[in-house]
Amino acid sequence: MSGFWYKMLIRPDEEAGLMSEFLDAFVAEGGPEGMALFCTGRYALRVEMYLSPEAAQKAPHLVSRYRARPDSPPPIIKAVLVCGQGDAVARLLWQRRDLN
């Protein structure tokens, strides 16, 4: 599981549960810098969420429970930090992209 971002396409009624479970895991782990949950869009029938590689590693139960699949990092332009340290977008997304 290490090193992969995980994308979840969840139902809108699952969103609050995922955020609550993620926050519990985040706090239990001491709020590590690399552990983050992002949202890239809310639609009528689905919500696109991403677990950072460290989040997937530290909370593997979320990967299985929410049917997460390995994927590329979320698109920077759409990524909204749902839970994680405040500068997670800059640290986890901007620094790893070739902007040229």
N, CA, C and O atoms as a MOPAC input file, in Angstrom:
PM7 MOZYME 1SCF
protein

 N      0.82300 1    -1.19000 1     0.00000 1
 C      0.00000 1     0.00000 1     0.00000 1
 C      0.86700 1     1.25300 1     0.00000 1
 O      0.42000 1     2.31900 1    -0.42300 1
 N      2.06000 1     1.13400 1     0.45400 1
 C      2.97200 1     2.26300 1     0.58100 1
 C      3.25700 1     2.95500 1    -0.75200 1
 O      3.49000 1     2.29900 1    -1.76800 1
 N      3.23400 1     4.28100 1    -0.73200 1
 C      3.59900 1     5.05200 1    -1.90200 1
 C      2.47700 1     5.37900 1    -2.85300 1
 O      2.65800 1     6.21800 1    -3.73600 1
 N      1.32700 1     4.75400 1    -2.71400 1
 C      0.20800 1     5.00100 1    -3.61600 1
 C     -0.80100 1     5.95900 1    -3.00400 1
 O     -1.09700 1     5.89100 1    -1.81100 1
 N     -1.32100 1     6.84800 1    -3.83200 1
 C     -2.51600 1     7.60400 1    -3.47600 1
 C     -3.69500 1     6.67100 1    -3.71100 1
 O     -3.62800 1     5.79000 1    -4.56800 1
 N     -4.75800 1     6.85500 1    -2.96700 1
 C     -5.95600 1     6.03700 1    -3.12400 1
 C     -7.16500 1     6.92900 1    -3.35800 1
 O     -7.44000 1     7.84800 1    -2.58700 1
 N     -7.88100 1     6.63900 1    -4.44300 1
 C     -9.07400 1     7.39100 1    -4.80000 1
 C    -10.31100 1     6.60600 1    -4.39700 1
 O    -10.39000 1     5.39300 1    -4.59000 1
 N    -11.27300 1     7.32400 1    -3.83500 1
 C    -12.54000 1     6.71300 1    -3.44100 1
 C    -13.67100 1     7.46000 1    -4.12400 1
 O    -13.70800 1     8.69100 1    -4.11000 1
 N    -14.57200 1     6.73500 1    -4.70900 1
 C    -15.81400 1     7.29300 1    -5.23700 1
 C    -16.90500 1     6.80500 1    -4.31100 1
 O    -17.36900 1     5.67100 1    -4.42200 1
 N    -17.30900 1     7.66300 1    -3.40000 1
 C    -18.26200 1     7.25000 1    -2.38000 1
 C    -19.61800 1     7.91300 1    -2.61200 1
 O    -19.72800 1     8.89800 1    -3.34200 1
 N    -20.63000 1     7.36000 1    -1.98600 1
 C    -21.96400 1     7.97000 1    -2.01900 1
 C    -21.96500 1     9.18200 1    -1.08500 1
 O    -21.23400 1     9.19600 1    -0.09400 1
 N    -22.76400 1    10.18100 1    -1.38600 1
 C    -22.83600 1    11.35400 1    -0.50300 1
 C    -23.17500 1    11.00200 1     0.94200 1
 O    -22.70200 1    11.66700 1     1.86400 1
 N    -23.98200 1     9.97300 1     1.15400 1
 C    -24.33700 1     9.60000 1     2.51800 1
 C    -23.19500 1     8.89800 1     3.26900 1
 O    -23.31000 1     8.65400 1     4.47000 1
 N    -22.10300 1     8.57500 1     2.58100 1
 C    -20.92700 1     7.97400 1     3.23100 1
 C    -19.89200 1     9.02300 1     3.63900 1
 O    -18.97500 1     8.72700 1     4.40500 1
 N    -20.03700 1    10.23700 1     3.13200 1
 C    -19.01000 1    11.25700 1     3.32100 1
 C    -18.75500 1    11.59300 1     4.79600 1
 O    -17.60200 1    11.64200 1     5.22500 1
 N    -19.79100 1    11.81700 1     5.55100 1
 C    -19.61600 1    12.17400 1     6.95800 1
 C    -18.93200 1    11.04400 1     7.73200 1
 O    -18.08100 1    11.30100 1     8.58400 1
 N    -19.30000 1     9.80300 1     7.43900 1
 C    -18.67300 1     8.66600 1     8.11400 1
 C    -17.19600 1     8.55000 1     7.78600 1
 O    -16.37900 1     8.29900 1     8.67200 1
 N    -16.84700 1     8.73200 1     6.51500 1
 C    -15.43700 1     8.69000 1     6.11500 1
 C    -14.64800 1     9.78800 1     6.81700 1
 O    -13.56100 1     9.53600 1     7.33800 1
 N    -15.18200 1    10.99500 1     6.83300 1
 C    -14.46600 1    12.10400 1     7.47900 1
 C    -14.28100 1    11.84800 1     8.97300 1
 O    -13.21800 1    12.13300 1     9.52400 1
 N    -15.29500 1    11.31900 1     9.62000 1
 C    -15.21600 1    11.01600 1    11.04900 1
 C    -14.18200 1     9.92300 1    11.33100 1
 O    -13.37100 1    10.05000 1    12.24800 1
 N    -14.21700 1     8.85800 1    10.54400 1
 C    -13.25900 1     7.76700 1    10.72400 1
 C    -11.83000 1     8.22200 1    10.43300 1
 O    -10.89100 1     7.83900 1    11.13000 1
 N    -11.68200 1     9.04400 1     9.39500 1
 C    -10.35400 1     9.55300 1     9.08100 1
 C     -9.83500 1    10.41900 1    10.22000 1
 O     -8.68600 1    10.26800 1    10.63700 1
 N    -10.65800 1    11.31700 1    10.72300 1
 C    -10.23800 1    12.19600 1    11.81600 1
 C     -9.82800 1    11.38800 1    13.03800 1
 O     -8.83000 1    11.71100 1    13.68200 1
 N    -10.58300 1    10.34000 1    13.36700 1
 C    -10.22100 1     9.47100 1    14.49300 1
 C     -8.83700 1     8.86400 1    14.28200 1
 O     -8.01500 1     8.85200 1    15.19900 1
 N     -8.57700 1     8.35800 1    13.07100 1
 C     -7.27200 1     7.75300 1    12.77100 1
 C     -6.17300 1     8.80400 1    12.78800 1
 O     -5.08100 1     8.54600 1    13.29400 1
 N     -6.44300 1     9.97200 1    12.24900 1
 C     -5.47000 1    11.06600 1    12.19900 1
 C     -5.04900 1    11.47000 1    13.61700 1
 O     -3.85900 1    11.61900 1    13.89600 1
 N     -6.01300 1    11.64300 1    14.49200 1
 C     -5.72500 1    12.02300 1    15.88000 1
 C     -4.98000 1    10.89300 1    16.58800 1
 O     -4.02000 1    11.14600 1    17.31600 1
 N     -5.41500 1     9.64700 1    16.38200 1
 C     -4.76100 1     8.49500 1    17.02000 1
 C     -3.30300 1     8.37400 1    16.60800 1
 O     -2.47200 1     7.92000 1    17.39500 1
 N     -2.98200 1     8.77600 1    15.37900 1
 C     -1.61000 1     8.70700 1    14.87400 1
 C     -0.78500 1     9.93900 1    15.25600 1
 O      0.40300 1    10.00900 1    14.94200 1
 N     -1.40200 1    10.90200 1    15.92400 1
 C     -0.67200 1    12.10000 1    16.34200 1
 C     -0.62800 1    13.19300 1    15.27500 1
 O      0.19900 1    14.10200 1    15.35600 1
 N     -1.50400 1    13.11400 1    14.28300 1
 C     -1.58000 1    14.15500 1    13.24500 1
 C     -0.34600 1    14.27600 1    12.38800 1
 O      0.17600 1    15.38100 1    12.23400 1
 N      0.15100 1    13.17900 1    11.81800 1
 C      1.38200 1    13.25300 1    11.01500 1
 C      1.24000 1    14.14600 1     9.78100 1
 O      0.16300 1    14.24600 1     9.19400 1
 N      2.33400 1    14.78700 1     9.40100 1
 C      2.34300 1    15.72500 1     8.27500 1
 C      1.84600 1    15.11800 1     6.97500 1
 O      1.12800 1    15.77900 1     6.22400 1
 N      2.20800 1    13.88700 1     6.69700 1
 C      1.87300 1    13.28400 1     5.41200 1
 C      0.51600 1    12.61200 1     5.33700 1
 O      0.13800 1    12.08800 1     4.29000 1
 N     -0.21700 1    12.62300 1     6.43300 1
 C     -1.51400 1    11.94600 1     6.47900 1
 C     -2.60900 1    12.95800 1     6.15900 1
 O     -2.83700 1    13.89300 1     6.92700 1
 N     -3.29100 1    12.77200 1     5.01800 1
 C     -4.30400 1    13.74700 1     4.60900 1
 C     -5.42200 1    13.09200 1     3.81500 1
 O     -5.24200 1    12.05500 1     3.17600 1
 N     -6.58200 1    13.73400 1     3.87800 1
 C     -7.76100 1    13.33900 1     3.12300 1
 C     -8.18800 1    14.53700 1     2.28900 1
 O     -8.37600 1    15.63200 1     2.82000 1
 N     -8.34000 1    14.33400 1     0.98500 1
 C     -8.72300 1    15.39500 1     0.06200 1
 C    -10.04000 1    15.06100 1    -0.62200 1
 O    -10.38600 1    13.89300 1    -0.79600 1
 N    -10.76800 1    16.10200 1    -1.00700 1
 C    -11.96600 1    15.96300 1    -1.83000 1
 C    -11.71400 1    16.72600 1    -3.12500 1
 O    -11.15200 1    17.82100 1    -3.10900 1
 N    -12.13300 1    16.14200 1    -4.24900 1
 C    -11.96300 1    16.83500 1    -5.52800 1
 C    -13.28600 1    17.14400 1    -6.20600 1
 O    -13.30300 1    17.77500 1    -7.26300 1
 N    -14.38500 1    16.71700 1    -5.62400 1
 C    -15.66600 1    17.05500 1    -6.21600 1
 C    -16.83000 1    16.34900 1    -5.55400 1
 O    -16.72500 1    15.20400 1    -5.11400 1
 N    -17.94500 1    17.06500 1    -5.49400 1
 C    -19.18500 1    16.50000 1    -4.97800 1
 C    -20.21000 1    16.57000 1    -6.10200 1
 O    -20.49100 1    17.63800 1    -6.64600 1
 N    -20.74700 1    15.43400 1    -6.42900 1
 C    -21.70700 1    15.32600 1    -7.51000 1
 C    -22.97600 1    14.68900 1    -6.96600 1
 O    -23.00100 1    14.26300 1    -5.81200 1
 N    -24.01100 1    14.61600 1    -7.75700 1
 C    -25.30200 1    14.08200 1    -7.30300 1
 C    -25.18500 1    12.67100 1    -6.73400 1
 O    -25.79100 1    12.36400 1    -5.70800 1
 N    -24.40900 1    11.81200 1    -7.39500 1
 C    -24.36300 1    10.41600 1    -6.98600 1
 C    -23.02800 1     9.96600 1    -6.40700 1
 O    -22.90000 1     8.82200 1    -5.97100 1
 N    -22.03300 1    10.84700 1    -6.39600 1
 C    -20.73700 1    10.42000 1    -5.86500 1
 C    -19.92600 1    11.61200 1    -5.35900 1
 O    -20.13300 1    12.76300 1    -5.74400 1
 N    -19.00900 1    11.27200 1    -4.49300 1
 C    -18.05000 1    12.23600 1    -3.96600 1
 C    -16.67400 1    11.64200 1    -4.22600 1
 O    -16.42200 1    10.48800 1    -3.87800 1
 N    -15.77800 1    12.41800 1    -4.83600 1
 C    -14.41000 1    11.95000 1    -5.09600 1
 C    -13.51000 1    12.36100 1    -3.94200 1
 O    -13.35100 1    13.54500 1    -3.64500 1
 N    -12.92600 1    11.35700 1    -3.29900 1
 C    -12.03800 1    11.58700 1    -2.16400 1
 C    -10.71600 1    10.86600 1    -2.41100 1
 O    -10.67100 1     9.85100 1    -3.10700 1
 N     -9.65000 1    11.39800 1    -1.83700 1
 C     -8.32300 1    10.80400 1    -1.98000 1
 C     -7.66100 1    10.67200 1    -0.61800 1
 O     -7.73100 1    11.58000 1     0.21100 1
 N     -7.02400 1     9.54100 1    -0.40000 1
 C     -6.16500 1     9.32700 1     0.76200 1
 C     -4.72300 1     9.47800 1     0.30300 1
 O     -4.32800 1     8.91100 1    -0.71500 1
 N     -3.94800 1    10.23700 1     1.04500 1
 C     -2.52100 1    10.34600 1     0.74300 1
 C     -1.86000 1     8.98600 1     1.00100 1
 O     -2.43300 1     8.13900 1     1.68700 1
 N     -0.67000 1     8.77900 1     0.46000 1
 C      0.00100 1     7.49500 1     0.69500 1
 C      0.16500 1     7.16400 1     2.18300 1
 O     -0.05200 1     6.02200 1     2.58900 1
 N      0.54000 1     8.14100 1     2.98600 1
 C      0.70500 1     7.88500 1     4.41600 1
 C     -0.63300 1     7.58700 1     5.08300 1
 O     -0.70200 1     6.75500 1     5.98800 1
 N     -1.68900 1     8.25400 1     4.64700 1
 C     -3.01900 1     7.98700 1     5.20100 1
 C     -3.45200 1     6.55600 1     4.89300 1
 O     -4.00500 1     5.86900 1     5.75200 1
 N     -3.20100 1     6.11800 1     3.67700 1
 C     -3.56200 1     4.74900 1     3.30000 1
 C     -2.78400 1     3.73200 1     4.11300 1
 O     -3.30300 1     2.67500 1     4.47100 1
 N     -1.54900 1     4.06000 1     4.39800 1
 C     -0.70700 1     3.15400 1     5.18000 1
 C     -1.13800 1     3.11100 1     6.65000 1
 O     -1.14600 1     2.04000 1     7.25700 1
 N     -1.49100 1     4.24900 1     7.21700 1
 C     -1.82800 1     4.32300 1     8.64100 1
 C     -3.29700 1     4.00700 1     8.93200 1
 O     -3.65700 1     3.73500 1    10.07800 1
 N     -4.14300 1     4.04200 1     7.90400 1
 C     -5.56300 1     3.73800 1     8.09200 1
 C     -6.04800 1     2.78800 1     6.99200 1
 O     -6.94400 1     3.13500 1     6.22300 1
 N     -5.45600 1     1.59000 1     6.91700 1
 C     -5.82100 1     0.65900 1     5.84200 1
 C     -7.28700 1     0.22400 1     5.88300 1
 O     -7.84100 1    -0.19500 1     4.86600 1
 N     -7.90500 1     0.32300 1     7.04300 1
 C     -9.32900 1    -0.03700 1     7.13200 1
 C    -10.19100 1     0.88300 1     6.26400 1
 O    -11.24500 1     0.46800 1     5.78200 1
 N     -9.75100 1     2.12500 1     6.06400 1
 C    -10.51200 1     3.04500 1     5.21400 1
 C    -10.40000 1     2.64900 1     3.74200 1
 O    -11.34900 1     2.81100 1     2.97400 1
 N     -9.24600 1     2.13500 1     3.35800 1
 C     -9.04900 1     1.68800 1     1.96900 1
 C    -10.04800 1     0.59100 1     1.62900 1
 O    -10.69900 1     0.63800 1     0.58500 1
 N    -10.16700 1    -0.38400 1     2.50100 1
 C    -11.08500 1    -1.49100 1     2.20900 1
 C    -12.54700 1    -1.09100 1     2.40400 1
 O    -13.39400 1    -1.41700 1     1.57200 1
 N    -12.84300 1    -0.39700 1     3.47800 1
 C    -14.23700 1    -0.03500 1     3.77400 1
 C    -14.85300 1     0.85200 1     2.69300 1
 O    -16.03000 1     0.70500 1     2.36400 1
 N    -14.06000 1     1.76900 1     2.14300 1
 C    -14.60100 1     2.71900 1     1.16000 1
 C    -14.17300 1     2.39100 1    -0.27200 1
 O    -14.24200 1     3.24000 1    -1.16000 1
 N    -13.73200 1     1.15600 1    -0.48400 1
 C    -13.43600 1     0.64900 1    -1.83300 1
 C    -12.43900 1     1.53000 1    -2.59000 1
 O    -12.61300 1     1.80600 1    -3.77700 1
 N    -11.40700 1     1.96000 1    -1.89400 1
 C    -10.39600 1     2.83600 1    -2.49800 1
 C     -9.52800 1     2.04800 1    -3.47000 1
 O     -9.26100 1     0.86300 1    -3.27000 1
 N     -9.09800 1     2.72600 1    -4.51800 1
 C     -8.24700 1     2.12700 1    -5.54600 1
 C     -7.00400 1     2.98200 1    -5.73600 1
 O     -7.08700 1     4.20900 1    -5.67900 1
 N     -5.84000 1     2.34700 1    -5.96400 1
 C     -4.62400 1     3.12400 1    -6.22500 1
 C     -4.84300 1     4.06300 1    -7.41100 1
 O     -5.48800 1     3.69800 1    -8.39400 1
 N     -4.30300 1     5.26100 1    -7.30600 1
 C     -4.49300 1     6.25900 1    -8.35200 1
 C     -3.35100 1     7.26500 1    -8.27900 1
 O     -2.49900 1     7.20900 1    -7.39100 1
 N     -3.36000 1     8.17200 1    -9.22400 1
 C     -2.43100 1     9.30400 1    -9.21700 1
 C     -2.86400 1    10.27000 1    -8.12200 1
 O     -3.99100 1    10.18100 1    -7.63500 1
 N     -1.98700 1    11.19100 1    -7.72500 1
 C     -2.41200 1    12.22300 1    -6.76700 1
 C     -3.59100 1    13.00400 1    -7.33200 1
 O     -3.77200 1    13.06100 1    -8.54800 1
 N     -4.38600 1    13.60100 1    -6.46700 1
 C     -5.52800 1    14.37300 1    -6.95900 1
 C     -5.08500 1    15.59000 1    -7.76600 1
 O     -4.00100 1    16.12300 1    -7.53100 1
 N     -5.90300 1    16.03300 1    -8.70900 1
 C     -5.56600 1    17.23200 1    -9.47900 1
 C     -5.45500 1    18.44000 1    -8.55300 1
 O     -6.36600 1    18.71300 1    -7.77200 1
 N     -4.36000 1    19.14600 1    -8.63800 1
 C     -4.11900 1    20.28900 1    -7.74500 1
 C     -5.25200 1    21.30400 1    -7.81800 1
 O     -5.69300 1    21.81400 1    -6.78800 1
 N     -5.71300 1    21.59500 1    -8.99000 1
 C     -6.71400 1    22.63300 1    -9.18700 1
 C     -8.04300 1    22.30200 1    -8.50800 1
 O     -8.82100 1    23.20300 1    -8.19500 1
 N     -8.30300 1    21.01400 1    -8.28300 1
 C     -9.57300 1    20.59100 1    -7.69000 1
 C     -9.45000 1    20.14600 1    -6.23900 1
 O    -10.46500 1    20.01700 1    -5.55400 1
 N     -8.23700 1    19.90800 1    -5.75300 1
 C     -8.04000 1    19.29900 1    -4.43900 1
 C     -8.35500 1    20.27200 1    -3.29800 1
 O     -7.81700 1    21.37600 1    -3.22600 1
 N     -9.23700 1    19.82400 1    -2.41900 1
 C     -9.58100 1    20.57400 1    -1.21600 1
 C     -9.22300 1    19.68500 1    -0.02700 1
 O     -9.67400 1    18.54200 1     0.06100 1
 N     -8.41900 1    20.21300 1     0.87800 1
 C     -8.03900 1    19.45600 1     2.06000 1
 C     -9.23700 1    19.32300 1     2.98900 1
 O     -9.80600 1    20.32200 1     3.43000 1
 N     -9.61500 1    18.08700 1     3.28100 1
 C    -10.72700 1    17.81800 1     4.18400 1
 C    -10.20500 1    17.63800 1     5.60000 1
 O    -10.79000 1    18.15300 1     6.55400 1
 N     -9.11000 1    16.91000 1     5.73600 1
 C     -8.50000 1    16.69000 1     7.04300 1
 C     -7.01200 1    16.44400 1     6.84600 1
 O     -6.60200 1    15.68900 1     5.96500 1
 N     -6.22200 1    17.08800 1     7.67300 1
 C     -4.77100 1    16.97500 1     7.61000 1
 C     -4.18000 1    18.28400 1     8.10400 1
 O     -4.91400 1    19.18500 1     8.51000 1
 N     -2.88000 1    18.39400 1     8.07300 1
 C     -2.25200 1    19.64200 1     8.49000 1
 C     -2.51100 1    20.71400 1     7.44600 1
 O     -2.61900 1    20.41200 1     6.25800 1
 N     -2.60900 1    21.94900 1     7.87300 1
 C     -3.03200 1    23.05900 1     7.03200 1
 C     -2.25800 1    23.27300 1     5.75200 1
 O     -2.82300 1    23.75900 1     4.77200 1
 N     -0.98900 1    22.92700 1     5.72700 1
 C     -0.18600 1    23.14100 1     4.51800 1
 C     -0.03500 1    21.86300 1     3.68600 1
 O      0.89200 1    21.74800 1     2.88400 1
 N     -0.93900 1    20.91500 1     3.87800 1
 C     -0.83800 1    19.62900 1     3.18300 1
 C     -0.91300 1    19.77000 1     1.66900 1
 O     -0.24800 1    19.02200 1     0.95200 1
 N     -1.70200 1    20.70600 1     1.16800 1
 C     -1.78600 1    20.88200 1    -0.28700 1
 C     -0.41100 1    21.23900 1    -0.83400 1
 O      0.04000 1    20.65400 1    -1.81900 1
 N      0.25000 1    22.18800 1    -0.20300 1
 C      1.57900 1    22.60100 1    -0.66800 1
 C      2.60000 1    21.47600 1    -0.50300 1
 O      3.37800 1    21.20300 1    -1.41700 1
 N      2.59700 1    20.83400 1     0.64600 1
 C      3.60300 1    19.80200 1     0.91300 1
 C      3.38800 1    18.53600 1     0.10000 1
 O      4.34600 1    17.96000 1    -0.41500 1
 N      2.14800 1    18.09900 1    -0.01900 1
 C      1.88100 1    16.80100 1    -0.64400 1
 C      1.59700 1    16.88400 1    -2.13800 1
 O      1.83100 1    15.91700 1    -2.86400 1
 N      1.10600 1    18.00500 1    -2.60000 1
 C      0.72000 1    18.08800 1    -4.00900 1
 C      1.64000 1    18.97500 1    -4.82900 1
 O      2.13400 1    18.53700 1    -5.86700 1
 N      1.88600 1    20.20100 1    -4.40200 1
 C      2.68500 1    21.12300 1    -5.21800 1
 C      4.12900 1    20.67900 1    -5.36200 1
 O      4.68300 1    20.73700 1    -6.46000 1
 N      4.74300 1    20.24000 1    -4.28800 1
 C      6.17100 1    19.92500 1    -4.33700 1
 C      6.51100 1    18.73900 1    -5.22300 1
 O      7.66000 1    18.60300 1    -5.64500 1
 N      5.55700 1    17.88900 1    -5.51400 1
 C      5.83700 1    16.68000 1    -6.28700 1
 C      5.45900 1    16.80500 1    -7.75100 1
 O      5.53200 1    15.81700 1    -8.48300 1
 N      5.06500 1    17.96700 1    -8.19700 1
 C      4.62900 1    18.13800 1    -9.56800 1
 C      5.65700 1    18.91000 1   -10.37700 1
 O      6.28900 1    19.84200 1    -9.87900 1
 N      5.81200 1    18.52000 1   -11.59900 1
 C      6.63200 1    19.27200 1   -12.53100 1
 C      5.74200 1    20.33200 1   -13.15300 1
 O      4.85300 1    20.01100 1   -13.94200 1
 N      5.96500 1    21.56800 1   -12.81200 1
 C      5.08100 1    22.64200 1   -13.24200 1
 C      5.52600 1    23.25600 1   -14.56500 1
 O      4.92300 1    24.23400 1   -15.00800 1
 N      6.54300 1    22.72600 1   -15.20300 1
 C      6.99400 1    23.25900 1   -16.50700 1
 C      6.25100 1    22.62200 1   -17.64300 1
 O      6.50000 1    22.94900 1   -18.80400 1

